[in-house]
Structures are given as structure tokens and as C-alpha cells.
Amino acid sequence: MVSPGNETEPYPDRTTPAEHEIIDGILAGLTTREIAKRRGCSPRTVTTQLTALFQKTGVHSQAGLAAFISEGLLSRNLTRGRDFARLTERQTAVVTHAAHGESSKLIAYRLGISRSTVSLALHRAMRELGVKTQAELVAKTHGL
């Protein structure tokens, strides 16, 4: 976990070099298949190592893992990034919650909107920012 003043070491404690490569791929917005190709292994191997990372960090998605790794950088980048100025207030709120690894159901509950509104806001924010996956969106919101 990134601690204040230690933003150069983004990896959780007890992670292997292979898991470091997977984290780097997630933060770069790569899919499981692309990470596997880059590492020269099967997508199944990447999935197994992702599961181990999820257990070590207590998160349950690639977007949540990216948020976990980049903890503390989100609000700074959302408030000063030029790309994010194009997002609506609703999109910014949804992206902020998603970047912290929250599910669409939880985001909808917290913001008092429907899950379909959450999905639409995420989709439009991703399109506006030119990203294709939620993990890539999280990485972009963290300025990585």
C-alpha cells in the first residue's frame, strides 16, 4: 500500500515480482490476455495470480486493485486534471467511487441514483477520457 511520502513503492507487502508485473499491467490498463502475452504465460496463470493479489489486498476487482495501489492520489488529480474538467459533476462522483473499488450497486446506493445511471455515467466518463476499461480509468484518475 502506498503510504504518505512513499509514493514510489506502489506494491503491497509480500508481493512477488510476477505480481508486480501484473500490477504494472493493470495500472497501464491492459487486459488479462494482454498481461499474459507481455509476461509470456497463459491468461489462466494471470487470473490465478490476480486472485492471490485480491486476497492479499482485500479487493475484488482490477479497478479496486488499481485504486488500492494508487491510494491517496485520486482527489488531487480529479480536482486539478484538465481531462477531468470535461466530466459532469455526476460523472466525477461516480468515477471517484468506482476508483475506490466500489460496486455499481454501492455507488448507486451512496449517490441515491439507479445502477443504470451509474453504468451510463461510467460509460460516458470512460468515453470522454478515452479509456476502455475501469482499471484504465482508475489509472488515469490517479495520473499514472
Beta strands, then each sheet from edge to edge (+ up, - down):
end
